Amino acid sequence: MKGKPRLGFPHRPILIATPEESRELDRTAIEKIGIPGIVLMENAARSIVAHAVGFWPDLALTPLSVAVLGGTGQNGGDGWAIARILASMGHRMTPYLIAGPGESPKGDALVNFRAMESMGLKAERIAGEGAIPDWDSFDILVDAVFGTGLARPVDGLAAATLASVPRRPRKLRVLAADLPSGLSGADGRALGPAPEADLTVSLGACKPGHFMGDGLRLTGALRLGDIGLVDSPNPIKVRGRLLDRAEAQTLAPTRPDWGHKGTFGHAVVAGGSPGRSGALALAATGALRAGAGLVTAACPAGLAAMTDLRLAAPMCLALPETAEGFADGGRPEALIEFLKGLDGRAAALGLGPGLGLAPEPQKLGVTLIKSFPYLPLVLDADALDPSSGIFEALKARPGPAVVTPHPGEAARILKTSVSEIEDDRLTAAARLAEATGAAVALKGRHTVVMDRGGNGYRINLGGGPALAAGGSGDLLTGLIAGFLARGMDAFEAASLAVYVHAEAGDLAARAMGPQGISPMEIQRYIPLALSALSGFKPDPEVPILTGSGV
């Protein structure tokens, strides 16, 4: 059973729209619903100002010196409306228009430009590099030059003007309308010089570029501006959603009071090899923290005693091993028989943490995938070796599956470079789904979770440097296995696990600081991160007791 939206209101997801989808949203609002474009522009400006006041409270208290930098396009129109609104609040406004001789704003932007100038706010024209002002003389710069329509390199006068904006650290505050000018909304590439925003207010929907590439550095704090878009009788397909707390609440399974350990599924995690038993132990702990009723760690016999000692609640299954101490793929009978014994029950298999890249353990992975075509799977780490034939076996099976590569593993699967993966993580995740036949959690800052068909995705909002430690990915693998064992769909299990994993890392960082946190600390915060989605708040009079972990 999934969680339900709180307060009785239906959950309205925060959409992540590509530039093409954003244009279609606007077109639908204007042409099919009948909201004039000038109304959308006014709503955008007022929403940007409201978010700016919330972010910088002195905007509501003290007259400030504010520059508005706009071009001749519609993003500039947002800027001219912002200038008018801030002037009415008592701020000292100076509008700047980047335009050559004979150029002027067009369409709805021209309407707002004329309204601004009719208030006595005459725009200073930047027609040459000698006219570029000293931005440090202002308190705030509103960046409204380019928006989602930008699809070409920024050059000429616009490039020179944008390059003149000081970089952080600085006294000047930069407020970006929709996107920092020069940033691609599609993939987060800087298409030329682009100002580093302190605050970006995205309009109507977030953009993929906010969460990828140069967007991580340029966007600053991100807020969503309400421009008055309403649901259409024939809504367009927007593939992306922001994986924030509200979205995660719709995914979280309930835990009924009448349940018992058999109610919540059996997660089996298989892996481990000499020197890497900790990876498997972390995965097993993650499955337990996800709320699976039963967890079994399957590992080479020589590691069973050590793994058993590490794990307080999960069980341990000893597997035949090779002379080198790896799981022997030529003798898979013990694990196959164990999994057959779970037939008909809620169960899932997590494969890969610490498994090893030797031929025998790789053979085990392929055998298990072929032997259990319907068993929910999550593959990570050493189970992501494309040379083993594992993905051919994975694509041939109908059952649900998730793969969780980091950028290096993704590059090996797609036979490309890490830099190409990072240049366009959204496209990379879709290609991974096609290559593996599985839902994908492409790990990294703002992890991308893609469904099996590449038709929908979520981008995680949380997570930070606390997760940048070996073993945190193994913990995520266990979380996904645990949610799969509880009966969740693969895409939803991966999405919820990514959110909870990141939130637990953020909670650990808030408690201890971002330096030196290990996955053992992070796993202790998973129950709090998961239970908070159903409204749980710790009783301040009851101490939080945590086990020793793994």
N, C-alpha and C positions, 0 to 999 in steps of 0.2 A: 504494500500500500504506500502510495506517495503522500508527501506532506501536502497540506492545503494552504492557499494564500491566507494571510492573516487579515483580521479586521473585517472580513466579509467582502472585501473588494477583489475583483478579478485581477490577477497578476498581469501587468502590462510590461512586457520585457523591454529592456533598453536595446534597441536595434543597433547593429553595426552594418552600415550601408556603404557599399562601394560608391565611387563617384557616379557611375551609371545608375545604380539603384537610387541614389539621392536625387538625381535629376528626375527620375520617374516618380518619386514620391512628391516632389514639388509640382510636376506636371499634372499628376492626378488630383492634387489639392486644388490647383488653379482651374483646370479644364473640366474635370469630372464632378468635383464637389462644389466648385464655384467660389472658392476663397481667392480674392484678388491677390496678385503677387505683392502689391504694395502693402497689404495687410500682413502677409507673412514676413515681409521685411521689417515692418514696424514691430511685430511681435519678437522677431529675432533681436532687434536692437534693445528693446526693453528687457528681454530675458538676459542678454549679455550684461547690461548695466546692473540688474538685480544680483546676478552672480558675482560681479565685480565688487559690489558693496558688501556682500556677504564674505567675500575673501579678504577685502581690504576695508575694514569698518571706517577708517578715516575718510573714505569717500563720501560718507553720509554726514560727516562732522566738520570737515575742514576744507575750505576752498583750495584746490590744487591746480597746478599748471599741467594741462593735458594736451598732448598733440595727437591728432588723428591722421593717419597716413593711409590714403586710399588711391585706387586706380580708377580706370574708366568703366570697370565691370560691375556686376551686381554685388560682389563682396564689398566694393567701395560704397555702394548704397547703404549697406548695414552701417558702415563707418560714419557716413554723413548723418544718419538718424541718431547714432550714438552721440555724435557731437552736439546735436540739437538737444538731446535729453540731458546730457551732462551740463550743458550751458544753463538749462533751466534750473538745475540744482545749485548753480552758483559757482561752478568751476570756470577757470580761465582757459578757454579753448583756442587752439590754433590748428585749423585743418590744413593739410597738405595734399595736393593732387599731383600724382606722377602722370604727366601727359606732355606729349610733344606739341608743337604748333598745330592748331586746328583740331586737336583731339579734345573730347569732352565726354562726360558720363552719358550713358544711354539708358533708355527704358525707365524702369522704376527707380534705378539709381539716379537718373537725372531729376526725377520728381523730388527725391530727398535732397539732392544737391542744391536745387533751387530753393527748397524750403529752408535749408540751413543758411544759405546766403541771404535770404530775405530777413533772417533774424540778425543780420549784421555780422555773421561769421563768414567773412570772405576767405575763400581758400587761397593759400599761397601755392602757386604753380611751380613744381620742380620740373623744369624743362631742360636742365643741364646739370652736370655734376657740381658746378659752382654754386648752385642753389640749394644743395643739400644742407639742412640745418644741423646745429649741434644738439643732438638728442639729450645730452647730459644736462641741458638747461631745463628740462621738463621733469615732472614727477612721474608721469605715466605716459606711455606711448600706446595708442590703440592701433594695432596692426590689422588693416582691412584692405590689403592690396589684392591678394589672390585667395581663392577658395578652392572648392572641389573641382572646379572646371579646369584647373591648370593641368596640362598634359604635355607640356614642352619645356625644354630648358629655359631658365630665366637668364636673360642677358641684357646687355645695353644699360640704359638708364635705370631700369627697375633693379637690375642686379647691383649696380653701384649704390643705389639708395638703400637697399636691404642690407648690403654688406657694411654700411656705415653705422648700423645699430650696434651699440656696445654689447659685448658678450658678458655672461655672468663670470665672476661676481661684479655687481654694479649697483649704483644707487637707483637708476632708472627702473621702473616696473613696466613690463610689457604684457599687454592684454591682446590675445589673438582672437579674431572673429572666425570661428569654425575650424581653421587650421593656421598654424604659423605660415606666413606667405612663403612660397617656394617649396613647401613640403607636399609630396605626392600623397593624396588621400587613399590611393589604391594600395601602395606597398611601403610607405614610410621613407622613400628615398628623397633626399634633398636634391631638387632639380636646379640648384644654384645656391647662391647665398640666401640663407633663411634665418630670420631672427629667432633667438631662443626666448620662448614665451615663459613668463612666470605663471600665467593662467591662460588656458584655452577654453573657450566655451563653444562646444560643438553644437551645431544647429540641427534639430530634428532627430538626428541619429548620430552615433559615434561613427568614426571612419576607421578602416583597418590601419591606415597609416599612423594613427595615434599610438598604436601599440607595437610597432615594428620599426626596425632600422633606425634611421635618424630621428624618427618620431619619438623614440624613447628619451632622447636628449632635448629635443626642441619643444615638445608639447607642454612641459611643466605640469602643473596641477590641471586636471581635466574635469570639466563640468558639462552637463547636458542642458542645452537651452531648449525651452518649449516654444516652438514657433506657431503652435496652433494646428498642427496636422491632426486630422481625425481619421478614424477607420473608414475606408471606402467599402461600398458594397462588393466591389471586386478588387480586393487589396492586391498589390503587387507582391511578388515573392522577394523578401529580403532574407538572405541566407544566414546572416550573422546575428548573434545575441551576445550581450555582455554577461559574463559569468560573475555576477555580483551576489550579494547576500540574498536579495529578493528572488533572483533566479534559482539559487541553490535551495531556497526554502520549498520551491515547487517540486524539487527532485528528491528531497530527503525522505527515506522510508520511515513509517511510524514503527513503534515498538510496543505492541499491545501488552497490557498487564498479564494477560492469560498465557503469553508465550512461554516456551521453554527452549532448551538448547537445540532441539530438533526443528523448532519453528524457523530459526534464523539461518539455516543452511550450514553446509560443511565446505570450508575452503581448504584446498590442498595446494601447497606451494612446493615446487620441486627445484632443486639446484644444489648449490654448495660444492666446494672442492677444496683441496688442501690450501690453507691460507686464506680462504674466502668463505668460511662458514658463517661469518657475521652477516653477510649479505642475505643469506637465506633466513637467518634468525630475525632480521629486521623485517623481511617480507612477511613472515609468519606473525610477527607482532602487529604489523599494519592490518592484516586480515582480522585479527582479534579485535583491534581498536575500531574497525569498521562495523563491528557488531555481529560478525559471524558467530553462530552458536557453537560450532566446532571448527578447529583448525588443526591440520596435520602438516608437518614439515617432512618432506621426503628427501633424503640425502644419502650419499655414500655411507656404507656401513662403518667405515673407519672414523667418520665424523659424527655418528649418531649419538654417542655418549656425550660429546662436547655440546652438540646442539641441544640435546635433551636438558643439559644443565643450564643452558642459556635461557630456555623457555620455561616460564612458570606454568602457563595454562595450556598452550598448544601441545599436541602430541607429536611424536617423532616416528617416522617409518624408515627403517634401514634398507638401503638398496644394494644389490650386488655392485662391486666396484672393480675397476681395472687395477693393474699393478701400480699405476701412478696415483691411484686414489680418486679417480673420477667415477661418476656414475656410469655403469656399463650398459650402453645401449643395446648390446647384443643379448642381454638378459633382462628384458623389461617386465618379465612376468609378475613380479611382486607388486609393482605399481599398477600394472594393468588389472590384476585381480582385485587390488584394493579399490580402484576406481569403479570397477564393475559392481563391487559391493555397494556402491552409492547409487546405483542405477535406480531411477524413479524418485530419488530425493533431490532436494535443492542443493546443488553442489557446483563448484567451479574450480578450475585449475589455473594457478599462476606458475609460469615456467621461465627460468632464466637466471635469477639472481645467484651469482657465484657458480653457475653450472659448468663453465669452462668451454673453451673453443676447440678442444681436442675432438677427433672424429667420433669417439664412442659416446660421449655425452650429447653431441649434436645429433647422432643417430637416434638417441632416446627421444628427443624432442619431436622429430619427424614421425617416429612410430606412434607416439601418444596422440599427435594431431590426427593421424590417419585412423587410429583405432577408436576415437571418440568424436564422431562427426558432429554431434549435437551438444557436447559438453561446453559450457561457456569457458572461454580462455582469456588470459592476459599474458602477453609475451613481452619480455624486457631483457635488457643486458645481453648475455651470451646467447639467448634464444633469438636474437635478431641478426644472425649471420646469414647474409643472402647466399653465400656459397654452399650452404648446407642443404638447399632445396626446401627449406621450411616454408617459404612463402608460396611455392607452387602447391604444397600440401594444404596450406591455410586457405588459399583461394578456392580450392576444390570442395571445401566442406561448407555445409549450410549453417552451422551453428554460430552463435555470436562470439566475437573475438575483439580484442583490443591490443594494439601495439603501442609501446611507450618509448620511442627513441629520443635520445638527446640529439643535438645537431650533428655531431660526429657520426652517430649511428645512422641518422637519416641520410647523410651524405653517402655512406657506404651502400645503403639500400638503393638509392637513386643513381648511384655512380656519378656523383657530382662533387662539388667542393662545399665545405662548411660555409664559406662566404656566400655562395649562391643560395644555400638553404636560408641563411639569415637575411639575405637581400629581399626575399619574398616568402615569408613563413606561411602565408595563407596558401599560396600556390603549392608550396612544398608539402603541406599537410594533405591537400587534395590529391597530389601525385602519390603520396604514401598510401592513402586509402585505396587508390586504384592498384598500386603495385602489390599490396598485401591482402586485399579483400577484407580488411578489418577497419573498425573505428580506430582513430589515431589520437594519441595525446603527444603532440610535438612539444617536448619540454623546453624550458627556457624562461626568460623574463616574459611575462604574459603568455603562458602556455596556451597553444591553440589546440582545441579538441574538435576533431572533424568526424562526422558520421561516416558510416561504411561506404555510402554511395557518393560522398563528396557533395551532398546536396544541402547540408546545414552544418554550421560550426558555432562554437562558443569560444570567446577569448577571455581568459581569466584576468580579473582585475587585480587580485592580491598577489602575495608572494614577494619575497625580497631576498637580500643576501644571506639571510639565515638558512635558506635552503641550499646554498652553494657549498655543500659538503658531501663527500662520498658517503653513500648509503641512503641519502634522502630519496633517491629514485627507487631503491628497493622497498622503502616504506610505502611509496606511492603504489608500487606494484601490488603489495599486499592489500592496500586499501581497495583497489579496484577488484581484486579477487574476492575480498569480503563482501563488497556490494553486489557483485555478480552472484555470489552464493546466496545472497538474500533475495534473489529473483529479479534484480534490476536489468533493464535493457543495457546493452553494451555502451552505447553513446551516453546514456544518462549516468551509468555507473562511473564511466571515465570522467564525465563532467563533475559529478559530485565529489569524487575522490580528489580531483585536481583542486577544487575549491577548498575542501576540508584540509587537505595537506598544506596548502598555502596559508590558510587562516591559522592553522596550528603553528606554523613557522612564524607568522606575524605575532601571535600571542606569546610565543617563547621569546621573541626579540623584545617585545614590550616588557616582559618580566625580567629579562637578563641582559638586554642590550644585544645588538646584532653581531658582536664579535664572539667567535669561538663556540657557537652553539652546535651541538652534534645532533644527529637524528635521534639519539636516545632521549635527549631533552624534548625534541619536537613531538615524538610519539606520545609523550605524557599529556600534551595539550589537545590531542585529537578528540577525546571524548567531550571536552568542553566545546570545541569548535563545532562538532556534530550536534550535540544536544542543544546548543544555542539556537540552531535553526528552528527548533520547535518551541522556542520561548524560554528555555531553561536559563535560570540565573543562579549562580552559586549562593548558598546561604552564607553570609559573612561570619556567622557564628560557628560554622562547621569548617574545620581546617581541611584543606585539600591534601590528601595523602596520596603520594605517588609511589609506585613500585620502583624497583631498581632498573626496570626495563631490560634491555638485552646486553 
